[in-house]
Amino acid sequence: MKILFLIPIRVYKYAISPLMAGNCRYIPTCSTYAEEAIQKHGALKGTYLASKRILRCHPWGGGGYDPVPDTFSWSAVEK
């Protein structure tokens, strides 16, 4: 199931992203973060983490180094 979620990310990453200006505010980029999160935590948890990251990416948001967490807990999400 992870493959189904990774295909659109890779299409974006290699076909669409190079056509856009490189103005990412986070390291790694959101597409790389999403790919790593899905590979590390599975389709559901990885998509959740990637969605949270994309929602943080706006002009008034933060930036800098933001790696995929090594562990994931739904109980930590509720807090």
mmCIF file of the N, C-alpha and C atoms, coordinates in Angstrom:
data_MODEL
# 
_entry.id   MODEL 
# 
loop_
_atom_site.group_PDB 
_atom_site.id 
_atom_site.type_symbol 
_atom_site.label_atom_id 
_atom_site.label_alt_id 
_atom_site.label_comp_id 
_atom_site.label_asym_id 
_atom_site.label_entity_id 
_atom_site.label_seq_id 
_atom_site.pdbx_PDB_ins_code 
_atom_site.Cartn_x 
_atom_site.Cartn_y 
_atom_site.Cartn_z 
_atom_site.occupancy 
_atom_site.B_iso_or_equiv 
_atom_site.pdbx_formal_charge 
_atom_site.auth_seq_id 
_atom_site.auth_comp_id 
_atom_site.auth_asym_id 
_atom_site.auth_atom_id 
_atom_site.pdbx_PDB_model_num 
ATOM 1   N N  . MET A 1 1  ? 0.822  -1.190 0.000   1.00 0.00 ? 1  MET A N  1 
ATOM 2   C CA . MET A 1 1  ? 0.000  0.000  0.000   1.00 0.00 ? 1  MET A CA 1 
ATOM 3   C C  . MET A 1 1  ? 0.874  1.264  0.000   1.00 0.00 ? 1  MET A C  1 
ATOM 4   N N  . LYS A 1 2  ? 2.056  1.165  0.596   1.00 0.00 ? 2  LYS A N  1 
ATOM 5   C CA . LYS A 1 2  ? 2.952  2.323  0.613   1.00 0.00 ? 2  LYS A CA 1 
ATOM 6   C C  . LYS A 1 2  ? 3.266  2.790  -0.804  1.00 0.00 ? 2  LYS A C  1 
ATOM 7   N N  . ILE A 1 3  ? 3.435  1.843  -1.715  1.00 0.00 ? 3  ILE A N  1 
ATOM 8   C CA . ILE A 1 3  ? 3.782  2.178  -3.108  1.00 0.00 ? 3  ILE A CA 1 
ATOM 9   C C  . ILE A 1 3  ? 2.725  3.080  -3.735  1.00 0.00 ? 3  ILE A C  1 
ATOM 10  N N  . LEU A 1 4  ? 1.445  2.809  -3.457  1.00 0.00 ? 4  LEU A N  1 
ATOM 11  C CA . LEU A 1 4  ? 0.370  3.637  -4.018  1.00 0.00 ? 4  LEU A CA 1 
ATOM 12  C C  . LEU A 1 4  ? 0.460  5.083  -3.548  1.00 0.00 ? 4  LEU A C  1 
ATOM 13  N N  . PHE A 1 5  ? 0.941  5.287  -2.346  1.00 0.00 ? 5  PHE A N  1 
ATOM 14  C CA . PHE A 1 5  ? 1.085  6.635  -1.812  1.00 0.00 ? 5  PHE A CA 1 
ATOM 15  C C  . PHE A 1 5  ? 2.386  7.291  -2.281  1.00 0.00 ? 5  PHE A C  1 
ATOM 16  N N  . LEU A 1 6  ? 3.397  6.482  -2.553  1.00 0.00 ? 6  LEU A N  1 
ATOM 17  C CA . LEU A 1 6  ? 4.682  7.034  -2.973  1.00 0.00 ? 6  LEU A CA 1 
ATOM 18  C C  . LEU A 1 6  ? 4.710  7.443  -4.447  1.00 0.00 ? 6  LEU A C  1 
ATOM 19  N N  . ILE A 1 7  ? 3.921  6.794  -5.290  1.00 0.00 ? 7  ILE A N  1 
ATOM 20  C CA . ILE A 1 7  ? 3.932  7.098  -6.728  1.00 0.00 ? 7  ILE A CA 1 
ATOM 21  C C  . ILE A 1 7  ? 3.611  8.563  -7.007  1.00 0.00 ? 7  ILE A C  1 
ATOM 22  N N  . PRO A 1 8  ? 2.496  9.127  -6.483  1.00 0.00 ? 8  PRO A N  1 
ATOM 23  C CA . PRO A 1 8  ? 2.230  10.544 -6.774  1.00 0.00 ? 8  PRO A CA 1 
ATOM 24  C C  . PRO A 1 8  ? 3.307  11.492 -6.226  1.00 0.00 ? 8  PRO A C  1 
ATOM 25  N N  . ILE A 1 9  ? 3.890  11.129 -5.093  1.00 0.00 ? 9  ILE A N  1 
ATOM 26  C CA . ILE A 1 9  ? 4.952  11.969 -4.521  1.00 0.00 ? 9  ILE A CA 1 
ATOM 27  C C  . ILE A 1 9  ? 6.160  11.971 -5.437  1.00 0.00 ? 9  ILE A C  1 
ATOM 28  N N  . ARG A 1 10 ? 6.519  10.810 -5.943  1.00 0.00 ? 10 ARG A N  1 
ATOM 29  C CA . ARG A 1 10 ? 7.685  10.736 -6.837  1.00 0.00 ? 10 ARG A CA 1 
ATOM 30  C C  . ARG A 1 10 ? 7.421  11.406 -8.169  1.00 0.00 ? 10 ARG A C  1 
ATOM 31  N N  . VAL A 1 11 ? 6.187  11.314 -8.689  1.00 0.00 ? 11 VAL A N  1 
ATOM 32  C CA . VAL A 1 11 ? 5.851  12.016 -9.929  1.00 0.00 ? 11 VAL A CA 1 
ATOM 33  C C  . VAL A 1 11 ? 6.016  13.518 -9.715  1.00 0.00 ? 11 VAL A C  1 
ATOM 34  N N  . TYR A 1 12 ? 5.488  14.017 -8.609  1.00 0.00 ? 12 TYR A N  1 
ATOM 35  C CA . TYR A 1 12 ? 5.647  15.431 -8.299  1.00 0.00 ? 12 TYR A CA 1 
ATOM 36  C C  . TYR A 1 12 ? 7.116  15.799 -8.155  1.00 0.00 ? 12 TYR A C  1 
ATOM 37  N N  . LYS A 1 13 ? 7.837  14.990 -7.387  1.00 0.00 ? 13 LYS A N  1 
ATOM 38  C CA . LYS A 1 13 ? 9.225  15.296 -7.065  1.00 0.00 ? 13 LYS A CA 1 
ATOM 39  C C  . LYS A 1 13 ? 10.127 15.356 -8.295  1.00 0.00 ? 13 LYS A C  1 
ATOM 40  N N  . TYR A 1 14 ? 9.910  14.459 -9.242  1.00 0.00 ? 14 TYR A N  1 
ATOM 41  C CA . TYR A 1 14 ? 10.822 14.378 -10.396 1.00 0.00 ? 14 TYR A CA 1 
ATOM 42  C C  . TYR A 1 14 ? 10.279 15.018 -11.674 1.00 0.00 ? 14 TYR A C  1 
ATOM 43  N N  . ALA A 1 15 ? 8.956  15.250 -11.764 1.00 0.00 ? 15 ALA A N  1 
ATOM 44  C CA . ALA A 1 15 ? 8.407  15.812 -12.992 1.00 0.00 ? 15 ALA A CA 1 
ATOM 45  C C  . ALA A 1 15 ? 7.916  17.251 -12.822 1.00 0.00 ? 15 ALA A C  1 
ATOM 46  N N  . ILE A 1 16 ? 7.316  17.568 -11.694 1.00 0.00 ? 16 ILE A N  1 
ATOM 47  C CA . ILE A 1 16 ? 6.712  18.885 -11.506 1.00 0.00 ? 16 ILE A CA 1 
ATOM 48  C C  . ILE A 1 16 ? 7.620  19.825 -10.722 1.00 0.00 ? 16 ILE A C  1 
ATOM 49  N N  . SER A 1 17 ? 8.202  19.354 -9.646  1.00 0.00 ? 17 SER A N  1 
ATOM 50  C CA . SER A 1 17 ? 9.022  20.196 -8.780  1.00 0.00 ? 17 SER A CA 1 
ATOM 51  C C  . SER A 1 17 ? 10.198 20.873 -9.491  1.00 0.00 ? 17 SER A C  1 
ATOM 52  N N  . PRO A 1 18 ? 10.894 20.186 -10.405 1.00 0.00 ? 18 PRO A N  1 
ATOM 53  C CA . PRO A 1 18 ? 12.004 20.882 -11.096 1.00 0.00 ? 18 PRO A CA 1 
ATOM 54  C C  . PRO A 1 18 ? 11.556 22.071 -11.934 1.00 0.00 ? 18 PRO A C  1 
ATOM 55  N N  . LEU A 1 19 ? 10.286 22.124 -12.315 1.00 0.00 ? 19 LEU A N  1 
ATOM 56  C CA . LEU A 1 19 ? 9.784  23.231 -13.120 1.00 0.00 ? 19 LEU A CA 1 
ATOM 57  C C  . LEU A 1 19 ? 9.456  24.457 -12.280 1.00 0.00 ? 19 LEU A C  1 
ATOM 58  N N  . MET A 1 20 ? 9.399  24.279 -10.972 1.00 0.00 ? 20 MET A N  1 
ATOM 59  C CA . MET A 1 20 ? 9.058  25.378 -10.069 1.00 0.00 ? 20 MET A CA 1 
ATOM 60  C C  . MET A 1 20 ? 10.331 25.962 -9.458  1.00 0.00 ? 20 MET A C  1 
ATOM 61  N N  . ALA A 1 21 ? 10.198 27.176 -8.978  1.00 0.00 ? 21 ALA A N  1 
ATOM 62  C CA . ALA A 1 21 ? 11.348 27.814 -8.331  1.00 0.00 ? 21 ALA A CA 1 
ATOM 63  C C  . ALA A 1 21 ? 11.660 27.103 -7.021  1.00 0.00 ? 21 ALA A C  1 
ATOM 64  N N  . GLY A 1 22 ? 12.929 26.932 -6.718  1.00 0.00 ? 22 GLY A N  1 
ATOM 65  C CA . GLY A 1 22 ? 13.335 26.259 -5.486  1.00 0.00 ? 22 GLY A CA 1 
ATOM 66  C C  . GLY A 1 22 ? 13.251 27.200 -4.295  1.00 0.00 ? 22 GLY A C  1 
ATOM 67  N N  . ASN A 1 23 ? 12.109 27.229 -3.656  1.00 0.00 ? 23 ASN A N  1 
ATOM 68  C CA . ASN A 1 23 ? 11.945 28.150 -2.533  1.00 0.00 ? 23 ASN A CA 1 
ATOM 69  C C  . ASN A 1 23 ? 11.393 27.423 -1.304  1.00 0.00 ? 23 ASN A C  1 
ATOM 70  N N  . CYS A 1 24 ? 11.907 26.253 -1.031  1.00 0.00 ? 24 CYS A N  1 
ATOM 71  C CA . CYS A 1 24 ? 11.469 25.495 0.138   1.00 0.00 ? 24 CYS A CA 1 
ATOM 72  C C  . CYS A 1 24 ? 12.012 26.140 1.403   1.00 0.00 ? 24 CYS A C  1 
ATOM 73  N N  . ARG A 1 25 ? 11.183 26.177 2.430   1.00 0.00 ? 25 ARG A N  1 
ATOM 74  C CA . ARG A 1 25 ? 11.612 26.775 3.693   1.00 0.00 ? 25 ARG A CA 1 
ATOM 75  C C  . ARG A 1 25 ? 12.093 25.735 4.681   1.00 0.00 ? 25 ARG A C  1 
ATOM 76  N N  . TYR A 1 26 ? 11.868 24.460 4.389   1.00 0.00 ? 26 TYR A N  1 
ATOM 77  C CA . TYR A 1 26 ? 12.285 23.382 5.277   1.00 0.00 ? 26 TYR A CA 1 
ATOM 78  C C  . TYR A 1 26 ? 13.342 22.506 4.624   1.00 0.00 ? 26 TYR A C  1 
ATOM 79  N N  . ILE A 1 27 ? 14.137 21.866 5.471   1.00 0.00 ? 27 ILE A N  1 
ATOM 80  C CA . ILE A 1 27 ? 15.090 20.849 5.031   1.00 0.00 ? 27 ILE A CA 1 
ATOM 81  C C  . ILE A 1 27 ? 14.755 19.602 5.820   1.00 0.00 ? 27 ILE A C  1 
ATOM 82  N N  . PRO A 1 28 ? 14.478 18.494 5.218   1.00 0.00 ? 28 PRO A N  1 
ATOM 83  C CA . PRO A 1 28 ? 14.339 18.210 3.796   1.00 0.00 ? 28 PRO A CA 1 
ATOM 84  C C  . PRO A 1 28 ? 13.063 18.829 3.221   1.00 0.00 ? 28 PRO A C  1 
ATOM 85  N N  . THR A 1 29 ? 12.986 18.876 1.902   1.00 0.00 ? 29 THR A N  1 
ATOM 86  C CA . THR A 1 29 ? 11.808 19.439 1.254   1.00 0.00 ? 29 THR A CA 1 
ATOM 87  C C  . THR A 1 29 ? 10.576 18.629 1.641   1.00 0.00 ? 29 THR A C  1 
ATOM 88  N N  . CYS A 1 30 ? 9.405  19.200 1.443   1.00 0.00 ? 30 CYS A N  1 
ATOM 89  C CA . CYS A 1 30 ? 8.160  18.529 1.833   1.00 0.00 ? 30 CYS A CA 1 
ATOM 90  C C  . CYS A 1 30 ? 7.963  17.206 1.093   1.00 0.00 ? 30 CYS A C  1 
ATOM 91  N N  . SER A 1 31 ? 8.342  17.146 -0.172  1.00 0.00 ? 31 SER A N  1 
ATOM 92  C CA . SER A 1 31 ? 8.177  15.895 -0.918  1.00 0.00 ? 31 SER A CA 1 
ATOM 93  C C  . SER A 1 31 ? 9.121  14.817 -0.391  1.00 0.00 ? 31 SER A C  1 
ATOM 94  N N  . THR A 1 32 ? 10.337 15.182 -0.063  1.00 0.00 ? 32 THR A N  1 
ATOM 95  C CA . THR A 1 32 ? 11.276 14.230 0.511   1.00 0.00 ? 32 THR A CA 1 
ATOM 96  C C  . THR A 1 32 ? 10.819 13.809 1.899   1.00 0.00 ? 32 THR A C  1 
ATOM 97  N N  . TYR A 1 33 ? 10.316 14.758 2.679   1.00 0.00 ? 33 TYR A N  1 
ATOM 98  C CA . TYR A 1 33 ? 9.789  14.462 4.011   1.00 0.00 ? 33 TYR A CA 1 
ATOM 99  C C  . TYR A 1 33 ? 8.634  13.464 3.907   1.00 0.00 ? 33 TYR A C  1 
ATOM 100 N N  . ALA A 1 34 ? 7.705  13.711 2.977   1.00 0.00 ? 34 ALA A N  1 
ATOM 101 C CA . ALA A 1 34 ? 6.554  12.817 2.805   1.00 0.00 ? 34 ALA A CA 1 
ATOM 102 C C  . ALA A 1 34 ? 7.002  11.417 2.408   1.00 0.00 ? 34 ALA A C  1 
ATOM 103 N N  . GLU A 1 35 ? 7.946  11.342 1.500   1.00 0.00 ? 35 GLU A N  1 
ATOM 104 C CA . GLU A 1 35 ? 8.467  10.048 1.051   1.00 0.00 ? 35 GLU A CA 1 
ATOM 105 C C  . GLU A 1 35 ? 9.102  9.289  2.219   1.00 0.00 ? 35 GLU A C  1 
ATOM 106 N N  . GLU A 1 36 ? 9.928  9.964  3.005   1.00 0.00 ? 36 GLU A N  1 
ATOM 107 C CA . GLU A 1 36 ? 10.590 9.337  4.151   1.00 0.00 ? 36 GLU A CA 1 
ATOM 108 C C  . GLU A 1 36 ? 9.573  8.932  5.221   1.00 0.00 ? 36 GLU A C  1 
ATOM 109 N N  . ALA A 1 37 ? 8.591  9.791  5.474   1.00 0.00 ? 37 ALA A N  1 
ATOM 110 C CA . ALA A 1 37 ? 7.594  9.500  6.506   1.00 0.00 ? 37 ALA A CA 1 
ATOM 111 C C  . ALA A 1 37 ? 6.773  8.266  6.137   1.00 0.00 ? 37 ALA A C  1 
ATOM 112 N N  . ILE A 1 38 ? 6.379  8.140  4.889   1.00 0.00 ? 38 ILE A N  1 
ATOM 113 C CA . ILE A 1 38 ? 5.600  6.984  4.450   1.00 0.00 ? 38 ILE A CA 1 
ATOM 114 C C  . ILE A 1 38 ? 6.451  5.727  4.488   1.00 0.00 ? 38 ILE A C  1 
ATOM 115 N N  . GLN A 1 39 ? 7.694  5.822  4.077   1.00 0.00 ? 39 GLN A N  1 
ATOM 116 C CA . GLN A 1 39 ? 8.570  4.647  4.125   1.00 0.00 ? 39 GLN A CA 1 
ATOM 117 C C  . GLN A 1 39 ? 8.852  4.218  5.561   1.00 0.00 ? 39 GLN A C  1 
ATOM 118 N N  . LYS A 1 40 ? 9.007  5.167  6.467   1.00 0.00 ? 40 LYS A N  1 
ATOM 119 C CA . LYS A 1 40 ? 9.377  4.855  7.841   1.00 0.00 ? 40 LYS A CA 1 
ATOM 120 C C  . LYS A 1 40 ? 8.176  4.436  8.699   1.00 0.00 ? 40 LYS A C  1 
ATOM 121 N N  . HIS A 1 41 ? 7.030  5.104  8.515   1.00 0.00 ? 41 HIS A N  1 
ATOM 122 C CA . HIS A 1 41 ? 5.886  4.892  9.413   1.00 0.00 ? 41 HIS A CA 1 
ATOM 123 C C  . HIS A 1 41 ? 4.670  4.262  8.750   1.00 0.00 ? 41 HIS A C  1 
ATOM 124 N N  . GLY A 1 42 ? 4.736  3.978  7.460   1.00 0.00 ? 42 GLY A N  1 
ATOM 125 C CA . GLY A 1 42 ? 3.597  3.383  6.780   1.00 0.00 ? 42 GLY A CA 1 
ATOM 126 C C  . GLY A 1 42 ? 2.717  4.441  6.126   1.00 0.00 ? 42 GLY A C  1 
ATOM 127 N N  . ALA A 1 43 ? 1.734  3.974  5.370   1.00 0.00 ? 43 ALA A N  1 
ATOM 128 C CA . ALA A 1 43 ? 0.916  4.874  4.561   1.00 0.00 ? 43 ALA A CA 1 
ATOM 129 C C  . ALA A 1 43 ? 0.068  5.823  5.405   1.00 0.00 ? 43 ALA A C  1 
ATOM 130 N N  . LEU A 1 44 ? -0.625 5.325  6.403   1.00 0.00 ? 44 LEU A N  1 
ATOM 131 C CA . LEU A 1 44 ? -1.533 6.164  7.180   1.00 0.00 ? 44 LEU A CA 1 
ATOM 132 C C  . LEU A 1 44 ? -0.790 7.175  8.047   1.00 0.00 ? 44 LEU A C  1 
ATOM 133 N N  . LYS A 1 45 ? 0.133  6.710  8.859   1.00 0.00 ? 45 LYS A N  1 
ATOM 134 C CA . LYS A 1 45 ? 0.879  7.609  9.742   1.00 0.00 ? 45 LYS A CA 1 
ATOM 135 C C  . LYS A 1 45 ? 1.774  8.549  8.946   1.00 0.00 ? 45 LYS A C  1 
ATOM 136 N N  . GLY A 1 46 ? 2.401  8.034  7.898   1.00 0.00 ? 46 GLY A N  1 
ATOM 137 C CA . GLY A 1 46 ? 3.270  8.868  7.073   1.00 0.00 ? 46 GLY A CA 1 
ATOM 138 C C  . GLY A 1 46 ? 2.515  9.965  6.361   1.00 0.00 ? 46 GLY A C  1 
ATOM 139 N N  . THR A 1 47 ? 1.324  9.649  5.864   1.00 0.00 ? 47 THR A N  1 
ATOM 140 C CA . THR A 1 47 ? 0.498  10.665 5.209   1.00 0.00 ? 47 THR A CA 1 
ATOM 141 C C  . THR A 1 47 ? 0.057  11.715 6.208   1.00 0.00 ? 47 THR A C  1 
ATOM 142 N N  . TYR A 1 48 ? -0.263 11.288 7.419   1.00 0.00 ? 48 TYR A N  1 
ATOM 143 C CA . TYR A 1 48 ? -0.643 12.238 8.469   1.00 0.00 ? 48 TYR A CA 1 
ATOM 144 C C  . TYR A 1 48 ? 0.516  13.198 8.770   1.00 0.00 ? 48 TYR A C  1 
ATOM 145 N N  . LEU A 1 49 ? 1.722  12.651 8.957   1.00 0.00 ? 49 LEU A N  1 
ATOM 146 C CA . LEU A 1 49 ? 2.888  13.496 9.237   1.00 0.00 ? 49 LEU A CA 1 
ATOM 147 C C  . LEU A 1 49 ? 3.172  14.451 8.086   1.00 0.00 ? 49 LEU A C  1 
ATOM 148 N N  . ALA A 1 50 ? 3.077  13.946 6.852   1.00 0.00 ? 50 ALA A N  1 
ATOM 149 C CA . ALA A 1 50 ? 3.345  14.788 5.678   1.00 0.00 ? 50 ALA A CA 1 
ATOM 150 C C  . ALA A 1 50 ? 2.302  15.896 5.561   1.00 0.00 ? 50 ALA A C  1 
ATOM 151 N N  . SER A 1 51 ? 1.045  15.579 5.856   1.00 0.00 ? 51 SER A N  1 
ATOM 152 C CA . SER A 1 51 ? -0.010 16.599 5.800   1.00 0.00 ? 51 SER A CA 1 
ATOM 153 C C  . SER A 1 51 ? 0.230  17.697 6.829   1.00 0.00 ? 51 SER A C  1 
ATOM 154 N N  . LYS A 1 52 ? 0.616  17.304 8.041   1.00 0.00 ? 52 LYS A N  1 
ATOM 155 C CA . LYS A 1 52 ? 0.935  18.299 9.070   1.00 0.00 ? 52 LYS A CA 1 
ATOM 156 C C  . LYS A 1 52 ? 2.075  19.199 8.618   1.00 0.00 ? 52 LYS A C  1 
ATOM 157 N N  . ARG A 1 53 ? 3.069  18.608 7.998   1.00 0.00 ? 53 ARG A N  1 
ATOM 158 C CA . ARG A 1 53 ? 4.224  19.376 7.529   1.00 0.00 ? 53 ARG A CA 1 
ATOM 159 C C  . ARG A 1 53 ? 3.827  20.356 6.434   1.00 0.00 ? 53 ARG A C  1 
ATOM 160 N N  . ILE A 1 54 ? 3.017  19.912 5.487   1.00 0.00 ? 54 ILE A N  1 
ATOM 161 C CA . ILE A 1 54 ? 2.593  20.777 4.387   1.00 0.00 ? 54 ILE A CA 1 
ATOM 162 C C  . ILE A 1 54 ? 1.743  21.928 4.918   1.00 0.00 ? 54 ILE A C  1 
ATOM 163 N N  . LEU A 1 55 ? 0.908  21.666 5.915   1.00 0.00 ? 55 LEU A N  1 
ATOM 164 C CA . LEU A 1 55 ? 0.093  22.729 6.494   1.00 0.00 ? 55 LEU A CA 1 
ATOM 165 C C  . LEU A 1 55 ? 0.930  23.764 7.252   1.00 0.00 ? 55 LEU A C  1 
ATOM 166 N N  . ARG A 1 56 ? 2.101  23.367 7.744   1.00 0.00 ? 56 ARG A N  1 
ATOM 167 C CA . ARG A 1 56 ? 2.998  24.313 8.417   1.00 0.00 ? 56 ARG A CA 1 
ATOM 168 C C  . ARG A 1 56 ? 3.776  25.172 7.428   1.00 0.00 ? 56 ARG A C  1 
ATOM 169 N N  . CYS A 1 57 ? 3.787  24.804 6.183   1.00 0.00 ? 57 CYS A N  1 
ATOM 170 C CA . CYS A 1 57 ? 4.583  25.494 5.173   1.00 0.00 ? 57 CYS A CA 1 
ATOM 171 C C  . CYS A 1 57 ? 3.779  26.645 4.565   1.00 0.00 ? 57 CYS A C  1 
ATOM 172 N N  . HIS A 1 58 ? 3.931  27.817 5.147   1.00 0.00 ? 58 HIS A N  1 
ATOM 173 C CA . HIS A 1 58 ? 3.271  29.019 4.655   1.00 0.00 ? 58 HIS A CA 1 
ATOM 174 C C  . HIS A 1 58 ? 4.156  30.219 5.019   1.00 0.00 ? 58 HIS A C  1 
ATOM 175 N N  . PRO A 1 59 ? 3.882  31.370 4.444   1.00 0.00 ? 59 PRO A N  1 
ATOM 176 C CA . PRO A 1 59 ? 4.765  32.519 4.660   1.00 0.00 ? 59 PRO A CA 1 
ATOM 177 C C  . PRO A 1 59 ? 4.969  32.907 6.122   1.00 0.00 ? 59 PRO A C  1 
ATOM 178 N N  . TRP A 1 60 ? 4.002  32.628 6.990   1.00 0.00 ? 60 TRP A N  1 
ATOM 179 C CA . TRP A 1 60 ? 4.129  33.011 8.389   1.00 0.00 ? 60 TRP A CA 1 
ATOM 180 C C  . TRP A 1 60 ? 4.574  31.840 9.254   1.00 0.00 ? 60 TRP A C  1 
ATOM 181 N N  . GLY A 1 61 ? 4.870  30.713 8.628   1.00 0.00 ? 61 GLY A N  1 
ATOM 182 C CA . GLY A 1 61 ? 5.299  29.522 9.363   1.00 0.00 ? 61 GLY A CA 1 
ATOM 183 C C  . GLY A 1 61 ? 6.790  29.539 9.626   1.00 0.00 ? 61 GLY A C  1 
ATOM 184 N N  . GLY A 1 62 ? 7.253  28.463 10.202  1.00 0.00 ? 62 GLY A N  1 
ATOM 185 C CA . GLY A 1 62 ? 8.672  28.340 10.519  1.00 0.00 ? 62 GLY A CA 1 
ATOM 186 C C  . GLY A 1 62 ? 9.479  27.892 9.318   1.00 0.00 ? 62 GLY A C  1 
ATOM 187 N N  . GLY A 1 63 ? 10.603 27.318 9.614   1.00 0.00 ? 63 GLY A N  1 
ATOM 188 C CA . GLY A 1 63 ? 11.486 26.826 8.578   1.00 0.00 ? 63 GLY A CA 1 
ATOM 189 C C  . GLY A 1 63 ? 12.674 26.159 9.229   1.00 0.00 ? 63 GLY A C  1 
ATOM 190 N N  . GLY A 1 64 ? 13.613 25.751 8.429   1.00 0.00 ? 64 GLY A N  1 
ATOM 191 C CA . GLY A 1 64 ? 14.827 25.141 8.944   1.00 0.00 ? 64 GLY A CA 1 
ATOM 192 C C  . GLY A 1 64 ? 14.799 23.627 8.869   1.00 0.00 ? 64 GLY A C  1 
ATOM 193 N N  . TYR A 1 65 ? 15.640 23.007 9.680   1.00 0.00 ? 65 TYR A N  1 
ATOM 194 C CA . TYR A 1 65 ? 15.784 21.553 9.667   1.00 0.00 ? 65 TYR A CA 1 
ATOM 195 C C  . TYR A 1 65 ? 14.624 20.920 10.432  1.00 0.00 ? 65 TYR A C  1 
ATOM 196 N N  . ASP A 1 66 ? 13.889 20.030 9.764   1.00 0.00 ? 66 ASP A N  1 
ATOM 197 C CA . ASP A 1 66 ? 12.721 19.373 10.343  1.00 0.00 ? 66 ASP A CA 1 
ATOM 198 C C  . ASP A 1 66 ? 12.678 17.931 9.850   1.00 0.00 ? 66 ASP A C  1 
ATOM 199 N N  . PRO A 1 67 ? 13.405 17.025 10.515  1.00 0.00 ? 67 PRO A N  1 
ATOM 200 C CA . PRO A 1 67 ? 13.447 15.638 10.053  1.00 0.00 ? 67 PRO A CA 1 
ATOM 201 C C  . PRO A 1 67 ? 12.184 14.861 10.436  1.00 0.00 ? 67 PRO A C  1 
ATOM 202 N N  . VAL A 1 68 ? 11.981 13.739 9.784   1.00 0.00 ? 68 VAL A N  1 
ATOM 203 C CA . VAL A 1 68 ? 10.890 12.825 10.124  1.00 0.00 ? 68 VAL A CA 1 
ATOM 204 C C  . VAL A 1 68 ? 11.208 12.230 11.502  1.00 0.00 ? 68 VAL A C  1 
ATOM 205 N N  . PRO A 1 69 ? 10.237 12.233 12.423  1.00 0.00 ? 69 PRO A N  1 
ATOM 206 C CA . PRO A 1 69 ? 10.520 11.655 13.743  1.00 0.00 ? 69 PRO A CA 1 
ATOM 207 C C  . PRO A 1 69 ? 10.775 10.151 13.660  1.00 0.00 ? 69 PRO A C  1 
ATOM 208 N N  . ASP A 1 70 ? 11.636 9.659  14.545  1.00 0.00 ? 70 ASP A N  1 
ATOM 209 C CA . ASP A 1 70 ? 11.948 8.228  14.554  1.00 0.00 ? 70 ASP A CA 1 
ATOM 210 C C  . ASP A 1 70 ? 10.790 7.393  15.075  1.00 0.00 ? 70 ASP A C  1 
ATOM 211 N N  . THR A 1 71 ? 10.015 7.946  15.986  1.00 0.00 ? 71 THR A N  1 
ATOM 212 C CA . THR A 1 71 ? 8.871  7.220  16.540  1.00 0.00 ? 71 THR A CA 1 
ATOM 213 C C  . THR A 1 71 ? 7.597  8.037  16.317  1.00 0.00 ? 71 THR A C  1 
ATOM 214 N N  . PHE A 1 72 ? 6.484  7.314  16.304  1.00 0.00 ? 72 PHE A N  1 
ATOM 215 C CA . PHE A 1 72 ? 5.183  7.959  16.093  1.00 0.00 ? 72 PHE A CA 1 
ATOM 216 C C  . PHE A 1 72 ? 4.196  7.316  17.046  1.00 0.00 ? 72 PHE A C  1 
ATOM 217 N N  . SER A 1 73 ? 3.406  8.140  17.698  1.00 0.00 ? 73 SER A N  1 
ATOM 218 C CA . SER A 1 73 ? 2.395  7.647  18.629  1.00 0.00 ? 73 SER A CA 1 
ATOM 219 C C  . SER A 1 73 ? 1.118  8.458  18.443  1.00 0.00 ? 73 SER A C  1 
ATOM 220 N N  . TRP A 1 74 ? 0.001  7.776  18.247  1.00 0.00 ? 74 TRP A N  1 
ATOM 221 C CA . TRP A 1 74 ? -1.272 8.489  18.096  1.00 0.00 ? 74 TRP A CA 1 
ATOM 222 C C  . TRP A 1 74 ? -1.632 9.200  19.394  1.00 0.00 ? 74 TRP A C  1 
ATOM 223 N N  . SER A 1 75 ? -1.206 8.681  20.536  1.00 0.00 ? 75 SER A N  1 
ATOM 224 C CA . SER A 1 75 ? -1.506 9.340  21.807  1.00 0.00 ? 75 SER A CA 1 
ATOM 225 C C  . SER A 1 75 ? -0.788 10.689 21.911  1.00 0.00 ? 75 SER A C  1 
ATOM 226 N N  . ALA A 1 76 ? 0.383  10.791 21.336  1.00 0.00 ? 76 ALA A N  1 
ATOM 227 C CA . ALA A 1 76 ? 1.106  12.068 21.339  1.00 0.00 ? 76 ALA A CA 1 
ATOM 228 C C  . ALA A 1 76 ? 0.424  13.083 20.432  1.00 0.00 ? 76 ALA A C  1 
ATOM 229 N N  . VAL A 1 77 ? -0.284 12.615 19.409  1.00 0.00 ? 77 VAL A N  1 
ATOM 230 C CA . VAL A 1 77 ? -0.981 13.494 18.478  1.00 0.00 ? 77 VAL A CA 1 
ATOM 231 C C  . VAL A 1 77 ? -2.150 14.165 19.166  1.00 0.00 ? 77 VAL A C  1 
ATOM 232 N N  . GLU A 1 78 ? -2.837 13.455 20.065  1.00 0.00 ? 78 GLU A N  1 
ATOM 233 C CA . GLU A 1 78 ? -4.003 13.984 20.731  1.00 0.00 ? 78 GLU A CA 1 
ATOM 234 C C  . GLU A 1 78 ? -3.681 15.106 21.703  1.00 0.00 ? 78 GLU A C  1 
ATOM 235 N N  . LYS A 1 79 ? -2.439 15.196 22.174  1.00 0.00 ? 79 LYS A N  1 
ATOM 236 C CA . LYS A 1 79 ? -2.060 16.230 23.152  1.00 0.00 ? 79 LYS A CA 1 
ATOM 237 C C  . LYS A 1 79 ? -1.861 17.566 22.509  1.00 0.00 ? 79 LYS A C  1 
# 
